[in-house]
Amino acid sequence: MRFGIGLPTCTEGLMYPVPFADFPEVVELAQDAEALGYYAVMGNDHFTTPRYVRRSFDRSPRFYEPLITYAYLAARTERLKLMTGVLVLPMREPVLLAKQVATLDLASNGRVILGVGVGAYREELEAVFPDRRRLRRGELADEMIPALRALFTQRVASFAGRYVRFQDVELFPKPVQDPLPLYAAGNAPEAARREGRYCEGWIPAVLSPEEVRQRLEIVREEARRAGRDLTRFDVAPQLVVAIGSTPEQARERLRGSQLFEHLVSLQRSTLRGQDLARVEERCLVGTPDQICRQVEAYRAAGVTHLSGLLFAADTLAEFREQMRLFGREVVAAFARDRAGGSQ
């Protein structure tokens, strides 16, 4: 099992209070994660502030563009994977995005994991691109992902779709990694089918082990239809973490956090249909020993990578405390399992 932390690139106001982390502090968190044995960091992507955040805070959040952030981190870390979680495809132009990602993979010596999705807040797309109000974002993603793959792998690439069109593009240098790992996010069945057809990994959000298991069957079935081998497919859910000395303390930490308010906001999109009265069943909440057992349940369901772990914390000091405690008690425990031969 691999572990990654959710880096606060664009999370002020959504998952954490405003202000939360200055840019140098974001860099320090990534360096701390590498020292603690985490596999990756995951930075999310926002261009403008969702409306509910504006209503909640009288100050504007600092949103740090993830690819620029990672270009800096590439020179300040050595082993840490740089995972986007996720780049919002409807906001990005594919040829420029491919050029940026390929350059970043070169600069980091092959440490990029490209996580993409359609975005949780349609209002953000409509604010930045008012003429895309009727855009079918899932259909665009179905074009963007194979278009990016063509740009990464073909000497001269062309693509002619409804939304994505380019012709005779020679994009060099190519990424260091072949293939560059491309993951897609999404909980819905249509998203699972997309991952099975096109991707090296899947990033569901806040699902229980059983829900992951059920949706993974859709991914595998779609891969079989497409003739793809998923032997090395990475199942990398993003989960909320709240650690306490007692189960009650951990639950109170989650329920009283800004991160919980973010989960409420996602009930209209990513978490549609979820009952937040039972949200702890879809998170890592409890004492370190309890969380180790919860992680084991995810591993048994087919999870290979707990990506972008989101710590329930309302101060940067509390975030660091949770990240370090999880690193010492959970990441280290599973590292010992690997050393002892456990799978």
Buried (B, 14 or more C-beta within 10 A) or exposed (E): BBBBBBBBBBBBBBBBBBBBBEEEBBBBBBBBBBEBBBBBBBBBBBBBBBEBBEEBBEEEBBBBBBBEBBBBBBEEBEEBBBBBBBBBBBBBEBBEBBBBBBBBBBBBEBBBBBBBBBBBBBEBBBBEEEEBEEBEBBBBBBBBBBBBBBBBBBEEBEBEBEBBEBEEBEBEEBBBBEEBBBBBBBBBEEBBBBBBBBBBBBBBBBBBBEBBBBBBEBBBEBBEEEEBEBEEBBBBBBBBBBBBEEBEEBBBBBBEBBBBBBBEBBEEEBBEEBEBEEBBBBBBBBBBEBBBEBBBBBBEBBBBBBBBBBBBBBEBEBBBBBBBBBBEBBBEBBBEBEEEEEE
